[in-house]
Amino acid sequence: MKIVVREFDAEKDYQGAQKVEAMSDVGGSGSGISLTTDLLGDLTSRVRHSPPYLMLVAEVTYSEEEEETVRTEIVGVIRGCVKVVTCGKKTDTQITSTKVAYILGLRVSPNHRRMGVALELVTRLEQWFREMAGAEYAYVAIEKDNEASVSLFTEKCGYAVFRSLSILVHPVFRHHINTPRQVVIRKLESHQAEELYRLHFSTTDFFPLDINTILDNPLCLGTFLAEELGGESWAAVSIWNCMEVFRLEVTGVSKMKRGLAKVTRVLDRMFSWLKIPSFPNLFAPFGCHFLFGITGEGPLATDLLTALCTHAHNTAREGGCELVVTEVGSSDPLKSGIPHWNVLSCDADLWCIKRLSKDGGGVALWTKTDLGQTIFVDPREV
């Protein structure tokens, strides 16, 4: 058996790579419940909005001596993209930035795990990051409970835990939620949102310098600003339409639990004035919206953010989504203003980082500096 890592070819590799994706569903250990992802026919959809990007496959070659034939099989995939981001600090004359690479979508078929396939995929992708894309750092997001991935990156690949983030998830109800009358919400023009974000995120870790391309992307449904009447507080958030990138589905849930969840939705739809907090239909392919660029100032900033999340809920409801999702630093001061259900959320998303270049220049000690409470999560990498 011989393992070869090469660039993904959509025409000849799609079926094999899709098979690996299907065999690598996310699931709780021993629970029988898993989360499947449908990339809607585009296996590069989660990275192609951040050029440059690359997808690699690991291909195994089998020699069948008796029949004198050679058979190949794709047993692993990985994706990566590169961008320039701020480093959370500023010199007297300019913003400090660096080129970072993001690793996502590492999958290995169950029959070929613990054979070095994942390590080879990561190594080859890092090589491309350094030599072709000129990245200085690489980072990856890992669930704390995913012991195999944590071990791979921190023990074998030399990554260090850099941040702990919270993934906050709120269901989309069948009823409309009213926003407070004393709050004014308006949609910003793209150039206004860009100016706002460059001003308030210039010293925030991982703020992408190409924020304008994100805000102008058709998947960005807009940036919204909430202000209190006659006050000084404000909050802002942008909405990213993940529904056009991928669909999710929860499988392995008992018929009884699915039935109970359906009952809540039926009651919510029939008696909408009761504002019943119904459980969303996660047991068929569903979409979600992602909130990013969360910021605000003033004593009522968290309350205004809650109003914006309500607006985002109603937007997702009109768009046919089942969930509204966001990700923030575990100690972000605005976190308390984000409505979410703990049963659907995750408070242990680890960001691990590794320095790729030997000559770090002005940001060589980035990962050793004091870290702020806020971090910018790029919606293109969700």
C-alpha positions in Angstrom: 0.0 0.0 0.0 1.3 3.4 -1.0 0.0 6.8 0.1 0.3 9.8 -2.1 -0.8 13.3 -1.2 -1.7 15.6 -4.1 -4.0 18.5 -5.1 -7.7 17.9 -5.4 -9.0 17.4 -8.9 -12.7 18.2 -8.9 -13.4 16.1 -12.1 -11.8 12.9 -11.1 -11.7 13.1 -7.2 -15.2 14.4 -6.3 -16.8 11.0 -5.7 -13.9 9.6 -3.7 -13.5 12.8 -1.6 -17.3 13.0 -1.0 -17.2 9.4 0.2 -14.6 10.3 2.8 -16.6 13.3 3.9 -19.7 11.1 4.4 -17.8 8.7 6.5 -16.4 11.4 8.7 -19.6 12.8 10.2 -19.2 14.6 13.6 -20.7 12.8 16.4 -20.7 12.4 20.2 -18.7 9.5 21.5 -21.0 6.5 22.0 -24.2 8.5 21.7 -25.1 7.3 18.2 -26.0 10.9 17.3 -24.0 12.5 14.5 -23.9 15.8 12.5 -23.7 15.4 8.7 -22.6 18.1 6.4 -23.7 18.6 2.8 -21.4 20.9 0.9 -24.0 21.2 -1.9 -21.8 19.7 -4.6 -18.8 22.0 -4.0 -16.1 20.5 -1.8 -14.1 23.7 -1.8 -17.0 25.9 -0.8 -15.7 26.6 2.7 -12.3 27.9 1.5 -12.8 29.3 -2.0 -14.0 32.7 -0.7 -10.5 33.3 0.8 -8.0 33.1 -2.0 -5.4 31.8 -2.1 -6.7 28.4 -1.1 -5.9 24.7 -1.6 -7.5 21.3 -1.1 -5.4 18.2 -0.9 -6.4 14.5 -1.1 -4.6 11.5 0.2 -4.7 8.6 -2.2 -3.8 5.0 -1.5 -2.6 2.7 -4.2 -3.2 -1.1 -3.9 -1.4 -3.6 -6.0 -3.4 -6.7 -6.7 -0.7 -9.2 -7.6 -3.0 -12.1 -8.5 -4.9 -10.0 -11.1 -1.9 -7.8 -11.9 -4.0 -4.7 -11.5 -3.6 -1.4 -9.5 -6.5 0.1 -7.6 -6.5 3.5 -6.0 -8.7 5.0 -3.3 -9.0 8.4 -1.7 -8.8 8.0 2.0 -8.3 11.6 3.3 -8.9 15.3 2.5 -7.8 18.6 3.9 -8.4 22.2 3.0 -6.5 25.5 3.7 -6.6 29.2 2.9 -4.4 32.2 3.5 -5.1 35.8 4.4 -3.5 38.9 6.0 -4.8 39.7 9.5 -4.0 42.1 12.3 -2.0 40.9 15.3 -3.9 42.6 18.0 -1.4 45.4 18.6 -0.4 48.6 16.9 2.8 50.5 16.5 3.1 54.3 16.6 2.7 54.6 12.9 0.8 51.6 11.6 -1.3 48.5 12.3 0.7 45.3 12.9 -0.3 42.5 10.5 0.8 39.2 9.4 -0.1 36.5 6.8 -1.8 33.5 8.4 -3.1 30.2 7.1 -6.2 28.4 8.3 -6.6 24.6 8.2 -10.1 23.1 8.1 -11.9 20.1 6.8 -9.3 17.5 7.7 -11.0 14.1 7.1 -9.6 10.5 7.1 -11.7 7.4 6.4 -12.2 5.3 9.5 -10.3 2.3 7.9 -7.2 4.4 7.4 -6.8 6.2 10.7 -3.7 5.8 12.9 -1.7 5.2 9.7 -0.1 8.6 9.4 -2.5 9.9 6.7 -3.6 12.9 8.7 -0.1 13.8 9.6 1.0 13.6 6.0 -1.9 15.8 4.9 -1.1 18.5 7.5 2.6 18.4 6.6 2.0 18.8 2.9 -0.5 21.6 3.4 1.9 23.5 5.7 4.6 23.2 3.1 2.3 24.9 0.6 1.5 27.6 3.2 5.2 28.4 3.6 6.6 28.0 0.1 3.8 29.0 -2.2 1.6 31.3 0.0 4.2 32.9 2.2 2.3 32.4 5.4 4.0 33.1 8.7 1.5 31.3 11.0 -1.0 28.5 10.6 -3.9 27.9 12.9 -6.7 25.4 13.3 -10.0 25.2 15.3 -10.5 22.0 17.2 -13.3 20.8 19.6 -11.8 20.3 23.0 -13.4 16.8 23.3 -11.8 15.7 20.0 -8.9 14.0 21.6 -7.5 12.6 18.4 -7.3 16.0 16.7 -5.9 17.8 19.8 -3.2 15.1 20.0 -2.4 15.3 16.3 -1.9 19.1 16.2 -0.4 19.8 19.7 1.8 16.7 20.1 2.8 15.7 16.6 2.5 18.9 14.6 3.8 21.4 17.1 0.8 23.6 17.5 0.0 25.4 20.8 -3.4 26.3 22.2 -3.8 30.0 21.4 -7.5 30.8 22.3 -10.6 29.3 23.7 -13.8 30.4 21.9 -17.5 29.8 22.5 -19.8 28.7 19.7 -23.2 30.1 20.6 -26.3 28.7 18.9 -29.9 30.0 19.0 -32.8 28.2 17.4 -35.1 29.9 14.9 -38.7 29.8 16.1 -41.8 29.7 14.0 -42.9 33.1 15.5 -41.6 36.6 15.0 -39.7 38.2 17.9 -40.3 41.9 18.5 -37.4 44.2 19.1 -37.6 46.9 21.8 -39.3 50.1 20.7 -36.6 52.3 22.2 -34.0 50.7 19.9 -33.4 51.9 16.4 -31.9 49.4 13.9 -30.6 50.4 10.5 -28.7 48.7 7.8 -25.3 50.2 7.0 -23.9 50.7 3.5 -20.9 48.4 2.7 -18.4 51.3 2.9 -19.9 52.5 6.2 -19.5 49.0 7.7 -16.0 48.8 6.4 -15.0 52.1 8.0 -16.7 51.1 11.3 -14.9 47.7 11.4 -11.5 49.1 10.5 -11.8 51.6 13.2 -12.9 49.3 16.0 -11.1 46.1 15.1 -7.7 47.5 14.1 -6.1 46.1 17.3 -8.1 42.9 17.4 -6.5 39.5 16.7 -7.4 38.0 13.3 -9.2 41.0 11.8 -8.8 40.4 8.0 -7.4 43.3 6.1 -9.6 42.4 3.1 -12.7 43.0 5.2 -14.1 44.9 2.2 -14.3 41.7 0.1 -16.2 40.0 2.9 -18.7 42.8 3.2 -19.2 42.9 -0.6 -19.6 39.1 -0.9 -23.2 38.1 -1.9 -23.2 35.8 1.1 -23.0 38.8 3.4 -26.6 39.8 4.0 -25.7 43.1 5.5 -24.3 45.0 8.5 -26.8 46.3 11.1 -26.3 49.0 13.6 -28.5 49.4 16.8 -28.7 52.6 18.7 -30.7 53.7 21.7 -33.0 56.7 21.2 -31.3 59.7 22.7 -28.4 57.7 24.1 -24.7 57.1 23.3 -24.6 53.3 23.3 -24.5 51.3 20.1 -23.8 47.8 18.8 -23.2 46.4 15.3 -23.3 42.9 13.7 -23.1 41.4 10.2 -24.9 38.4 8.9 -23.4 35.7 6.7 -25.6 33.3 4.8 -24.1 29.8 5.4 -27.3 28.3 3.9 -25.9 28.8 0.5 -22.5 27.1 1.4 -23.6 24.0 3.2 -26.5 22.2 4.9 -26.4 20.3 8.1 -28.5 17.4 9.5 -28.6 15.7 12.9 -29.0 11.9 12.6 -29.3 9.1 15.1 -32.0 10.8 17.3 -34.8 8.6 18.6 -38.3 8.9 17.0 -39.7 9.9 20.4 -37.4 13.0 20.7 -38.0 13.9 17.1 -41.7 13.7 17.7 -41.6 15.8 20.8 -39.6 18.5 18.9 -42.1 18.5 16.1 -44.9 19.0 18.6 -43.3 22.2 19.8 -43.0 23.5 16.3 -46.6 22.7 15.5 -47.8 24.5 18.7 -45.5 27.5 17.9 -46.9 27.8 14.4 -50.6 27.4 15.5 -50.4 29.7 18.5 -47.7 32.1 17.5 -49.0 34.8 19.9 -47.9 32.6 22.8 -44.3 32.9 21.7 -43.5 29.2 22.4 -39.7 28.6 22.2 -40.0 25.7 19.8 -37.2 23.2 19.0 -36.0 23.6 15.4 -36.1 20.8 12.8 -32.5 19.7 12.8 -33.4 16.2 11.6 -33.6 17.1 7.9 -31.1 19.1 5.9 -31.2 22.6 7.3 -29.3 25.9 6.9 -28.1 28.6 9.3 -26.9 32.2 9.4 -23.6 33.2 11.1 -23.2 36.5 12.9 -19.8 38.1 12.7 -18.2 41.5 13.4 -19.8 41.8 16.7 -18.9 45.1 18.4 -20.4 47.9 20.4 -19.8 50.6 22.9 -21.6 52.2 25.9 -23.3 51.0 29.0 -26.2 49.5 27.0 -24.1 47.8 24.3 -25.0 44.3 25.4 -28.8 45.1 25.4 -28.5 46.6 21.9 -26.6 43.5 20.8 -29.5 41.4 22.1 -31.8 43.5 20.0 -29.6 42.9 16.9 -29.7 39.1 17.6 -33.4 39.3 17.6 -33.3 41.1 14.3 -31.0 38.4 13.0 -33.4 35.7 14.2 -36.2 37.3 12.3 -34.0 37.5 9.2 -33.1 33.9 9.5 -36.8 33.0 9.9 -37.7 34.8 6.7 -34.8 33.0 5.0 -35.9 29.5 6.0 -33.0 28.8 8.4 -33.2 26.7 11.5 -30.3 28.2 13.5 -28.5 31.4 14.1 -24.8 30.8 15.1 -21.9 33.0 16.2 -18.5 32.5 17.7 -16.8 34.8 20.2 -13.9 34.7 22.7 -14.8 33.0 25.9 -14.2 36.2 27.8 -15.6 38.6 25.3 -17.4 41.4 27.2 -20.3 41.3 24.8 -20.9 37.6 25.1 -23.6 38.1 27.7 -25.7 40.0 25.2 -25.9 37.1 22.7 -29.1 34.9 23.3 -28.3 31.1 22.9 -29.4 27.7 24.0 -26.7 25.9 26.0 -27.9 22.5 24.8 -27.0 23.5 21.2 -23.9 25.6 22.0 -20.3 24.7 22.6 -18.0 26.5 25.1 -14.8 24.6 24.2 -13.6 25.4 20.7 -9.8 25.6 20.8 -7.8 27.6 18.4 -4.3 26.2 18.0 -1.5 28.0 16.3 2.0 27.3 15.0 4.7 29.6 13.7 5.7 28.5 10.2 8.5 30.9 9.3 11.9 31.1 11.1 12.2 34.9 10.5 9.2 36.3 12.2 10.1 40.0 11.9 8.0 42.3 14.0 5.3 39.7 14.9 7.6 36.9 15.8 6.4 36.9 19.4 2.7 37.5 18.5 1.5 34.3 20.3 3.5 35.3 23.4 2.0 38.7 23.9 -1.0 39.6 26.1 -4.2 38.6 24.4 -7.2 40.8 24.2 -10.7 39.6 25.1 -12.1 40.1 21.6 -11.2 38.1 18.5 -12.5 38.5 15.0 -14.0 35.3 13.5 -13.9 35.3 9.7 -17.3 34.0 8.3 -15.6 32.6 5.2 -14.0 29.9 7.4 -17.1 28.7 9.2 
